[in-house]
Amino acid sequence: MSPAKMKPYASFMEWKADQSQENQKRIAALSKLVDEVAPEFTPGVKWGQGCWTLDGTPKVYMHAEPDHVQFGFYEGSSLEDPDRFLVGSGKYVRHVKVYAPEDVPREALVAFIQQVQ
């Protein structure tokens, strides 16, 4: 069986527009947070997912699931996370699952974004 092909997107906005209305709300809240904390990050799409880069290096990503958005960090395994907000078992990547815009763990995400700046 061959691996599924990732859908190509020309921009972050095109990727966002292709998500469910509920996920678009989650994505908007998380995008606003990234824009406030790290305005030097550039939104885009990598590996079929929304992401932000700094000088071409991927830093933060979003992956949309039917009932939530994963807001993650490519260097997540190396981030200080004393309250254990980040989940994932990959060698590097870690994420937070966001089910509702009002449930965003703002302080923790700000700290993580600042660590990858």
N, C-alpha and C positions, 0 to 999 in steps of 0.2 A: 504494500500500500504506500503510495507516495504522500509526502507531507502536504498539508493544505497550503495553498498559495495565499500570501497576505494581500489584502486589498490595497492598491496604491492610492494615495491621497496627495494632492498637489500642495496642500497647506494644512495648518492646524485647524483653521476655520472650516475647511472642507471635511476634515475628520470629525470635528465636533458636530457639524450639521448632519452627519450620517448616523449619529447616535440617537437613542430614544429621547423623548421629551424630558423624562425624569433624569436621565443621565446628563442631558444638556444643562439642567439646573445644577447638578452636582459639579459638572465640569466648569460652569461659569463661576461658582463660588470658589473653587480651587484655583482657577486661573487668576481671579482677582487677588487672591492671597499671594501667589507667585509674583504677580506684577508689582504688588506693594513691597514685598520683601526683597526681591531680586530683579529690579527693572532691567538689569544688564543681561538677563537670560533671554534667549531668542526662542519663541515658540515654533514648533515644527512637527514633523512626523518622522519617526524612526521605527523600523520593523513593524509597520502597520498600526502604531499607537501614537497618541499625542505625547509630545515631550517638550522639554526645554533644554537648550544647550548653552554652553558658555565657551566662546571661542571655538565652536565646532565640536566640543566634547559633550556628549549627553550627560545631563545631571539629574533631571527629574522626569518621570513619565506618568502617564495615566493610561490605564487599561479598563475598558468598559465591559462589564458583565451585565446580565439582564436586570439584576436588582441592586447593583452597587458599582462604584468606581474604585479601582485600586489606584492609589496615589503613592507612587514609589520613587525610590532612589537607586540609581545604578551602583552607587558605592554604599548601599544601605548596611551591609554587614560590618562596615568600619565606623558607623556613626555611634556616638554616645546616645544611649537610649535607656536611661535608668528606670523609666516607668514601663518599659517593654510594650510600647505602642506598635512597633514594627513587627511584621510577621513575614515568614518566608523561609525556605530552607535552601535556597540556591547559594552558590559560593559567594556572590556579591550582592545581588539584588534583594531589597526588602521593601515592604509596602504597608500602607494603612488602608483598611477597607472603609469606604465612606458610603453609608446608606441614605443619608439625608444631609442637605447643605447645613442645617443647623447643628448637626452632630460632628462637624469638623473639629478635631482636637487642635485648635488654632495655635496655642502656645507651643505644643510639641512640634507641629509642622513648621512653624517659624524657626524653631531651634534647629531642626533638621536641614531646612533650606539654607540657613546661615552656615551650617557646617560644610555644605558642598559648594559654597560660593567661592 
